[in-house]
Amino acid sequence: MATMVGEPYVNHVPTLTGGVGRAALTGFYGGHFIHSNPGDAGLELVSRTVGVDRVVDEFVFGCTHDREVDWLIPGIPPTGRALRIPFTSVVNIRGDRLYHEHISWDQGTVLRQLGLLPEYLPFPYPLPDGRQSGKDGKQFEYRVPVVGVETAQKLVDENAVPSNEMLEHTIREVDASK
């Protein structure tokens, strides 16, 4: 808190965690952030851009989900799974103090890595050709356009994972009676 202006704010965009003002942030850091991170939590800086009043970082946050990490995935009990998540942080500086910080990540990649987001989900709308789930015992599903650890691998090494594989995703038909 000593590095911040009198009334700073922090916003973790996907979960709306953080706080506005010194009292709120002190409570957030003490009760939900600093002491709730897994023991093996770490950051791998990928890039940093420094402007007149902003610092923008791309980094990979890694940890083992061995405890509830409520600022990241509120309400989800420990799974024991490893996480590697690409983050972007935009820090605004006023003078020599932090004014605000916006931190973003893709919650879908977190849920996929934890095994909590399925690969396919039911498609509830009619298809362009008029077919729809529930008729004639047919069920249509879409492949959820989310990947897991591959997002972190691609951020660190552009050749680690092929591009554009999701462009091949299509609706699939399954037997609704099973």
C-alpha positions as CSV (number, residue, x, y, z in Angstrom):
1,M,0.0,0.0,0.0
2,A,3.0,2.3,0.5
3,T,3.5,2.4,-3.3
4,M,-0.1,3.7,-3.9
5,V,-1.8,7.1,-4.1
6,G,-4.2,8.1,-1.3
7,E,-7.3,6.6,-3.0
8,P,-6.1,3.9,-5.4
9,Y,-8.1,1.2,-7.1
10,V,-7.4,-2.3,-8.4
11,N,-9.8,-4.2,-10.7
12,H,-9.4,-7.9,-11.6
13,V,-11.6,-7.6,-14.7
14,P,-12.9,-11.2,-15.0
15,T,-14.0,-11.5,-11.3
16,L,-14.5,-7.9,-10.3
17,T,-12.2,-8.4,-7.3
18,G,-9.9,-5.8,-6.0
19,G,-11.2,-2.6,-4.5
20,V,-11.6,1.2,-4.6
21,G,-9.9,3.2,-2.0
22,R,-7.2,2.6,0.6
23,A,-9.4,0.8,3.2
24,A,-11.0,-1.5,0.6
25,L,-7.7,-2.4,-0.9
26,T,-6.0,-3.0,2.4
27,G,-8.8,-5.4,3.3
28,F,-8.7,-7.1,-0.1
29,Y,-4.9,-7.6,-0.1
30,G,-4.9,-8.8,3.5
31,G,-7.9,-11.1,3.4
32,H,-8.1,-12.3,-0.2
33,F,-5.0,-11.8,-2.2
34,I,-1.5,-11.9,-0.6
35,H,-2.1,-14.7,1.9
36,S,-4.5,-16.8,-0.3
37,N,-2.1,-17.6,-3.1
38,P,-0.8,-21.1,-3.4
39,G,2.7,-21.6,-2.1
40,D,4.1,-22.4,-5.6
41,A,2.5,-19.3,-7.2
42,G,4.8,-17.5,-9.6
43,L,4.9,-15.1,-12.5
44,E,6.8,-15.4,-15.8
45,L,7.1,-12.0,-17.4
46,V,6.7,-12.1,-21.2
47,S,6.8,-8.5,-22.1
48,R,6.7,-5.0,-20.5
49,T,5.7,-1.7,-22.2
50,V,6.5,1.5,-20.3
51,G,4.8,4.7,-21.2
52,V,4.6,8.2,-19.6
53,D,2.0,7.2,-17.0
54,R,1.4,3.5,-17.7
55,V,3.2,0.1,-17.4
56,V,1.6,-2.7,-19.4
57,D,2.8,-6.3,-18.6
58,E,2.0,-9.6,-20.3
59,F,2.9,-12.5,-18.0
60,V,2.0,-16.1,-17.2
61,F,0.7,-16.7,-13.7
62,G,1.3,-20.3,-12.6
63,C,0.3,-22.3,-9.5
64,T,-1.1,-25.5,-8.2
65,H,-4.8,-25.1,-7.2
66,D,-4.3,-26.5,-3.8
67,R,-6.5,-24.0,-1.9
68,E,-9.4,-21.7,-2.7
69,V,-8.1,-18.7,-4.6
70,D,-11.0,-16.4,-4.3
71,W,-9.7,-13.5,-6.2
72,L,-9.1,-15.7,-9.3
73,I,-11.9,-18.3,-9.1
74,P,-14.3,-17.4,-6.3
75,G,-16.1,-20.2,-4.7
76,I,-14.2,-23.1,-6.4
77,P,-12.7,-25.6,-3.9
78,P,-9.2,-26.8,-4.5
79,T,-8.8,-29.3,-7.4
80,G,-5.1,-30.0,-7.1
81,R,-4.6,-29.2,-10.7
82,A,-1.8,-27.1,-12.2
83,L,-2.6,-23.7,-13.7
84,R,-0.7,-21.6,-16.2
85,I,-2.7,-18.5,-17.2
86,P,-1.8,-15.6,-19.5
87,F,-2.4,-12.3,-17.8
88,T,-2.3,-8.7,-18.9
89,S,-1.8,-5.9,-16.3
90,V,-2.2,-2.2,-17.0
91,V,-0.9,0.0,-14.2
92,N,-1.5,3.7,-14.2
93,I,1.1,5.8,-12.3
94,R,0.5,9.3,-10.8
95,G,3.8,10.9,-9.9
96,D,5.8,8.1,-8.2
97,R,2.7,6.2,-7.0
98,L,0.4,3.6,-8.3
99,Y,-3.0,5.1,-9.1
100,H,-4.9,2.1,-10.5
101,E,-4.3,-1.4,-11.9
102,H,-6.5,-3.3,-14.3
103,I,-5.6,-7.0,-14.5
104,S,-7.2,-9.3,-17.1
105,W,-7.1,-13.0,-17.9
106,D,-9.4,-15.5,-19.7
107,Q,-11.5,-17.2,-17.2
108,G,-12.4,-19.9,-19.7
109,T,-8.8,-21.1,-19.9
110,V,-8.8,-21.3,-16.1
111,L,-11.9,-23.4,-16.0
112,R,-10.7,-25.7,-18.8
113,Q,-7.4,-26.3,-17.0
114,L,-9.4,-27.2,-13.8
115,G,-11.6,-29.6,-15.7
116,L,-14.7,-27.6,-15.0
117,L,-15.6,-26.4,-18.5
118,P,-16.7,-29.2,-20.9
119,E,-15.5,-29.5,-24.4
120,Y,-19.1,-29.5,-25.9
121,L,-22.3,-27.9,-24.7
122,P,-25.9,-28.1,-26.1
123,F,-26.7,-25.7,-28.9
124,P,-30.1,-24.3,-27.9
125,Y,-31.0,-22.4,-31.1
126,P,-32.3,-23.6,-34.5
127,L,-29.5,-24.1,-37.0
128,P,-29.5,-22.0,-40.2
129,D,-31.0,-24.9,-42.2
130,G,-33.9,-25.1,-39.7
131,R,-32.8,-28.2,-37.7
132,Q,-32.9,-27.9,-34.0
133,S,-32.3,-29.9,-30.9
134,G,-35.2,-31.9,-29.4
135,K,-36.8,-32.8,-32.7
136,D,-36.6,-36.3,-34.0
137,G,-34.5,-37.3,-31.1
138,K,-31.6,-35.2,-32.3
139,Q,-29.4,-33.1,-30.1
140,F,-26.9,-30.6,-31.5
141,E,-23.8,-29.5,-29.6
142,Y,-21.2,-26.8,-30.2
143,R,-17.6,-27.2,-29.3
144,V,-16.8,-24.5,-26.7
145,P,-14.2,-22.1,-28.3
146,V,-11.9,-22.3,-25.3
147,V,-8.5,-24.0,-24.7
148,G,-6.5,-24.6,-21.6
149,V,-2.8,-24.4,-20.9
150,E,-2.2,-23.9,-24.7
151,T,-3.0,-20.2,-24.2
152,A,0.0,-19.8,-21.9
153,Q,2.2,-21.9,-24.1
154,K,1.4,-19.8,-27.2
155,L,2.0,-16.5,-25.3
156,V,5.5,-17.7,-24.3
157,D,6.4,-19.3,-27.6
158,E,4.4,-18.5,-30.8
159,N,5.4,-21.8,-32.3
160,A,4.3,-24.0,-29.3
161,V,0.7,-24.4,-30.5
162,P,-0.7,-24.2,-34.0
163,S,-2.9,-21.2,-34.9
164,N,-6.4,-21.4,-36.2
165,E,-7.4,-24.9,-35.2
166,M,-10.6,-23.6,-33.8
167,L,-11.7,-22.4,-37.2
168,E,-12.4,-26.1,-38.0
169,H,-15.0,-26.4,-35.1
170,T,-18.5,-27.3,-36.2
171,I,-21.8,-28.3,-34.7
172,R,-22.1,-32.0,-34.0
173,E,-25.2,-34.1,-33.8
174,V,-25.6,-36.6,-30.9
175,D,-28.2,-39.1,-29.9
176,A,-30.4,-37.2,-27.4
177,S,-31.7,-40.5,-26.0
178,K,-28.4,-41.4,-24.5
